[in-house]
Amino acid sequence: MNQIPMTLKGAESLREELNELKTVKRPRIIASIAEAREHGDLKENAEYHAAREEQGFCEGRIQEIEAKLSNAQVIDITSMPKTGRVIFGATVTILNVDTDEEFTYRIVGDDEADFKLNLISVNSPMARGLIGKEADDVAIVKTPGGDVEYEVLKVEYL
């Protein structure tokens, strides 16, 4: 399987979720299953079936996180050379040339992307258009509505 780029913060977040699932949620589910078994007939025991279903979701998420972490290429942006270019993990402030709207995005891995938090995937059209650019460069981003020009105002490595 290919390496998946991930920021240090994203990897830490996944490790925290994994720890929570293994040390808190999994034991709670096991206790729920044991308690539901004590109620008798398992065929008609809704509590038992709900707990087993929750256990399936929990175990699936644990496996998914472990797979992501084992294939992650964790990139610490603070240790990268500060070249002024937009790279994975960089925070970039851009200006829409047509509308004069200013945006600030951080380029992260697919699993970390959250547009509401201004975290965009390295594989998104916006990030692909910005990678390699420097301050004062103009990036042309291909969108469903046509090409949009953005001027790179600032590149930070936070």
C-alpha positions as a Python dict, from the first residue, in 0.01 Angstrom:
ca = {
    (1, 'M'): (0, 0, 0),
    (2, 'N'): (121, 351, -76),
    (3, 'Q'): (234, 594, 190),
    (4, 'I'): (-35, 841, 293),
    (5, 'P'): (90, 1195, 371),
    (6, 'M'): (-24, 1318, 710),
    (7, 'T'): (70, 1612, 927),
    (8, 'L'): (213, 1560, 1274),
    (9, 'K'): (-105, 1705, 1424),
    (10, 'G'): (-325, 1473, 1215),
    (11, 'A'): (-128, 1164, 1319),
    (12, 'E'): (-147, 1269, 1685),
    (13, 'S'): (-522, 1319, 1654),
    (14, 'L'): (-564, 968, 1511),
    (15, 'R'): (-347, 821, 1790),
    (16, 'E'): (-564, 995, 2051),
    (17, 'E'): (-882, 858, 1892),
    (18, 'L'): (-730, 509, 1877),
    (19, 'N'): (-631, 527, 2243),
    (20, 'E'): (-983, 643, 2337),
    (21, 'L'): (-1141, 357, 2141),
    (22, 'K'): (-912, 93, 2291),
    (23, 'T'): (-903, 208, 2653),
    (24, 'V'): (-1248, 362, 2706),
    (25, 'K'): (-1502, 266, 2442),
    (26, 'R'): (-1402, -99, 2387),
    (27, 'P'): (-1415, -193, 2760),
    (28, 'R'): (-1748, -9, 2797),
    (29, 'I'): (-1897, -206, 2505),
    (30, 'I'): (-1767, -536, 2643),
    (31, 'A'): (-1931, -455, 2978),
    (32, 'S'): (-2258, -370, 2797),
    (33, 'I'): (-2250, -704, 2614),
    (34, 'A'): (-2185, -893, 2938),
    (35, 'E'): (-2470, -710, 3111),
    (36, 'A'): (-2708, -774, 2820),
    (37, 'R'): (-2621, -1148, 2823),
    (38, 'E'): (-2734, -1167, 3183),
    (39, 'H'): (-3084, -1061, 3079),
    (40, 'G'): (-3146, -1400, 2922),
    (41, 'D'): (-3260, -1499, 2573),
    (42, 'L'): (-3020, -1342, 2321),
    (43, 'K'): (-3256, -1382, 2021),
    (44, 'E'): (-3496, -1116, 2146),
    (45, 'N'): (-3248, -909, 2346),
    (46, 'A'): (-3230, -565, 2178),
    (47, 'E'): (-2964, -440, 2422),
    (48, 'Y'): (-2738, -730, 2330),
    (49, 'H'): (-2779, -678, 1955),
    (50, 'A'): (-2723, -302, 1986),
    (51, 'A'): (-2407, -357, 2191),
    (52, 'R'): (-2277, -615, 1940),
    (53, 'E'): (-2344, -373, 1653),
    (54, 'E'): (-2163, -94, 1838),
    (55, 'Q'): (-1875, -335, 1900),
    (56, 'G'): (-1854, -404, 1525),
    (57, 'F'): (-1836, -32, 1446),
    (58, 'C'): (-1574, 24, 1717),
    (59, 'E'): (-1353, -265, 1603),
    (60, 'G'): (-1385, -153, 1240),
    (61, 'R'): (-1276, 201, 1329),
    (62, 'I'): (-982, 66, 1531),
    (63, 'Q'): (-867, -138, 1231),
    (64, 'E'): (-913, 158, 998),
    (65, 'I'): (-707, 392, 1219),
    (66, 'E'): (-432, 133, 1269),
    (67, 'A'): (-410, 82, 890),
    (68, 'K'): (-391, 457, 827),
    (69, 'L'): (-121, 506, 1089),
    (70, 'S'): (83, 211, 962),
    (71, 'N'): (78, 358, 609),
    (72, 'A'): (119, 720, 715),
    (73, 'Q'): (411, 929, 604),
    (74, 'V'): (407, 1180, 890),
    (75, 'I'): (545, 1516, 782),
    (76, 'D'): (650, 1773, 1041),
    (77, 'I'): (617, 2104, 858),
    (78, 'T'): (814, 2289, 1127),
    (79, 'S'): (1127, 2087, 1043),
    (80, 'M'): (1101, 2153, 669),
    (81, 'P'): (1320, 2417, 503),
    (82, 'K'): (1138, 2751, 480),
    (83, 'T'): (1165, 2803, 105),
    (84, 'G'): (863, 3030, 72),
    (85, 'R'): (693, 2779, -156),
    (86, 'V'): (353, 2623, -93),
    (87, 'I'): (411, 2262, 16),
    (88, 'F'): (223, 1993, 206),
    (89, 'G'): (143, 2121, 556),
    (90, 'A'): (190, 2488, 468),
    (91, 'T'): (-67, 2751, 556),
    (92, 'V'): (-134, 2974, 259),
    (93, 'T'): (-327, 3300, 237),
    (94, 'I'): (-471, 3369, -108),
    (95, 'L'): (-676, 3639, -276),
    (96, 'N'): (-943, 3566, -536),
    (97, 'V'): (-840, 3802, -816),
    (98, 'D'): (-1197, 3843, -946),
    (99, 'T'): (-1385, 3897, -617),
    (100, 'D'): (-1107, 4037, -391),
    (101, 'E'): (-1200, 3776, -129),
    (102, 'E'): (-917, 3658, 94),
    (103, 'F'): (-890, 3298, 218),
    (104, 'T'): (-643, 3112, 438),
    (105, 'Y'): (-604, 2736, 401),
    (106, 'R'): (-374, 2472, 540),
    (107, 'I'): (-283, 2186, 307),
    (108, 'V'): (-321, 1852, 487),
    (109, 'G'): (-372, 1482, 416),
    (110, 'D'): (-702, 1343, 290),
    (111, 'D'): (-809, 1215, 633),
    (112, 'E'): (-743, 1548, 803),
    (113, 'A'): (-924, 1766, 549),
    (114, 'D'): (-1212, 1971, 687),
    (115, 'F'): (-1318, 2264, 473),
    (116, 'K'): (-1508, 2424, 765),
    (117, 'L'): (-1176, 2445, 952),
    (118, 'N'): (-991, 2568, 639),
    (119, 'L'): (-801, 2239, 612),
    (120, 'I'): (-789, 2130, 248),
    (121, 'S'): (-673, 1798, 111),
    (122, 'V'): (-341, 1787, -71),
    (123, 'N'): (-535, 1611, -351),
    (124, 'S'): (-800, 1883, -387),
    (125, 'P'): (-802, 2100, -699),
    (126, 'M'): (-726, 2407, -485),
    (127, 'A'): (-419, 2249, -323),
    (128, 'R'): (-294, 2108, -654),
    (129, 'G'): (-317, 2457, -802),
    (130, 'L'): (-128, 2613, -512),
    (131, 'I'): (153, 2358, -456),
    (132, 'G'): (487, 2501, -566),
    (133, 'K'): (370, 2862, -576),
    (134, 'E'): (531, 3146, -378),
    (135, 'A'): (403, 3478, -244),
    (136, 'D'): (293, 3711, -527),
    (137, 'D'): (248, 3417, -770),
    (138, 'V'): (-86, 3370, -940),
    (139, 'A'): (-239, 3024, -924),
    (140, 'I'): (-508, 2913, -1164),
    (141, 'V'): (-743, 2665, -1000),
    (142, 'K'): (-969, 2451, -1215),
    (143, 'T'): (-1323, 2447, -1072),
    (144, 'P'): (-1650, 2307, -1207),
    (145, 'G'): (-1750, 2667, -1288),
    (146, 'G'): (-1430, 2734, -1481),
    (147, 'D'): (-1079, 2849, -1401),
    (148, 'V'): (-1037, 3084, -1104),
    (149, 'E'): (-728, 3298, -1045),
    (150, 'Y'): (-584, 3334, -696),
    (151, 'E'): (-290, 3546, -592),
    (152, 'V'): (-73, 3391, -322),
    (153, 'L'): (-37, 3655, -48),
    (154, 'K'): (148, 3466, 222),
    (155, 'V'): (298, 3119, 287),
    (156, 'E'): (355, 3006, 647),
    (157, 'Y'): (500, 2692, 798),
    (158, 'L'): (319, 2661, 1133),
}
